[in-house]
């Protein structure tokens, strides 16, 4: 019921806004325009309050069972470290569960720039590449990641795994690189934060992501 009421409030609010857009350019009495503006402002406040109310309602909709509380049917069991190495800055994981039950997590790994005396690591790195770790139980993971793909001309970002119905594994990503200030890069190109976009790519495995294939 609250969601239904909220959706109707949104529809009514947008109807008033559209009516205002029509009347503002017509010979409508100013007093009517001011009244309509006031109603729209009130409806806008009601809309946002209803969004906040639904959000709080969804968060607090929990069922007590003994001494435990289950929020939205999900509860935290434990923290598990999948991969960690202080020499590398590892980010942007993606996971799939293979038909045999094995979990495969792909992520981007780059050198930890603090090793070189830099203040922080960046969102992108021209030395980054895609690697993966495996687990059969979700708790014990292969300690040394397998190389999925290293872009020959720059760094790779955000691996996105997708498993097809026939078991084929797809991994989508895209690359960045840096060039010297005297470079004459062919137009058009996209640049952000000193990095040049190399475009996207897709890698595929038909044998469950076995190494070397």
N, C-alpha and C positions, 0 to 999 in steps of 0.2 A: 504493500500500500504506500509507504513513504516514497518509494522509487517512482510509482505511478503519479503521485501528486507532484513530485519534483519535475518530472518530464512535462507535465501539463503546465507548470509554472514557467518552464523554459519556453514552451511554445507560445504561451500568452505574452511573455516578455518580448519575444522576437516579433510577434504580431504588432505590439505597440510601437516598437522601434521602427518597423516598416511603415506603419501609419504616420509616424512623426516625419519620416523621410519624405513622404508624399505631401503632407500638409505644409511643411515648412516653406515650400516653394509656391504654394497657392495663396489666394487671398483669404486666409483663415484668420479670424480675430486673434489678436495677440494674447488675450486672456485665456483663450482655449489652448493656445500653444504652450503657455506657461503651465497650465494645469496638466497637460499631457506630459510635459517634461518632468514634473514632480512625480507623476504616477510611474513613469519609466524608472526614475531613480529609486523609488520605493521598491518596485519589482526587482530591480537589480540587486538591492540589498537582500531581499527575501530569497532570491535565487542563490546568492553566495552563502547565506546562512543555512539554506537547505542542503547545499553541497557539504558544508562543514558538519552538519548534523548527521548526514548519511555516512560520512567518513568515520565520525566518532562511533556511530551505531555499529558499523561493520567491524571496527577494531575491538569494541567491548562485547561483541556478541560471542561470548565464550560459555562453555558448559563446564561446571564444576564436577570433578570426579575425585572423591577422596580429598587429598590435600593438594592435588594438581589442578591447574587450569589449562584448558586447551583452547587457544585462540584460533578461530576459523579452521579447526580440525588439524592444525599443524603445531608440533612442539619440537623444540630443539633437543637433540639427544647428546651430541658432543661436537667438539671442534676437531677437525682432521687436517693436518698439514699435508697437502698433496705433493708439493715440491718447494724446496727452499735452498738457495745458494747465495751467499753474500757477495759473490763475484759478479752476479747477474741481476738485472732488473727484469723480472718476469711478470707479465700482465696479460689481460684480455683473454681469459680462458673460454673454451667452448667444449662441451661434452656430448658424447653419444654412448648409448648402450648397444653393443653388438648382439646379434642373435644368440651367440653362445653365452651371453651374460657378462662378458668382459666390458669394462668401462674404458673409454679412450678420451683423454683430455688433451686438447691442443691449446697451445698458448704461444705468445710472442716472447722471445728471450733476447735481451740486449746486454752489452757490458754495463756494469754498474759504474756510471760516470764519476761517482765520488772517489773511485780508485785513482782517477787522474787529477784529483783536487778540485773538481767542479762542485758547485753548490748543490745541484739537484739533478735528477734524471728527467728527461723530457718525454713528452707524450709520443714523439716519433724519434727514431734513431736510424741513421743510415747503415749501422752495423747489426740491426736486428734481423732475426730469422725465425721460422716456425718450427716448433718442436712439440713432442707429445709424450705423455706418460700413460701407463696402463695399470689397471687393478681388476682383480676378480672378485673382491669383496667390498670395495669402496673405502677400505682403511689402510691396506698395505699397497704402496705404489712403487713402481720401478724407480730406483734412485737416480739413474742416469737417463735423461730424456733422449728419445730417438729424434733424429732430424727428419722433419716432414718436407721442408723446402727452404732453400736459401736463394733469394733473388740475386742473379748475377750482376745487377747494376745498382742495387741499393737495398734498403731495409724493407721488411714486410710488416704489415700491421694486421691486427684483429682477425685471426683465423676464425672462420665460421664453418663448423662441421655440419654436414647433412648426410643422413643415411637413407638410401632409397629402399624400396620394398625388396629388391633383389639382393640387398646386402652391400651394394656399391657405396663407397664412401666418397663424398665430395668435400673439398675444403676450399672455400673462397677467401681471397685476401686481396691486398693491393699494396703498391710499393711507393716509397719516397726515396729521394736522394738529395745530395747537396752538390752545388757546383761553385767554382771559384768566381770571384767578383768580375773577372774579365771575360766570363763565358758569354757567348752569343747564342742563347737558347732559342730554338726555332719556335715561332708563334703559331698557334696559341698554346699557352701552357698555364697550369694552375700552380701558384706558389703560396705557401703559408708558413710563417715563422722561419723563413730561410730554407725551407725544404720544397723541392720540386716534385709534383705528383707524377708517378710513373704509370698510373692506370691499374686496373684490376686484373686478376687472373684466377684460374681455377685449376686445382690439381685433383686427380681421381685415383682411387684404388679399388680394384675388384677382388682383392684377396684379404680384406679385413685390415688393411694398412700395414702389411708386413714390411719390415725394413728392407730397403734395397729395391723395392718394387713401386 
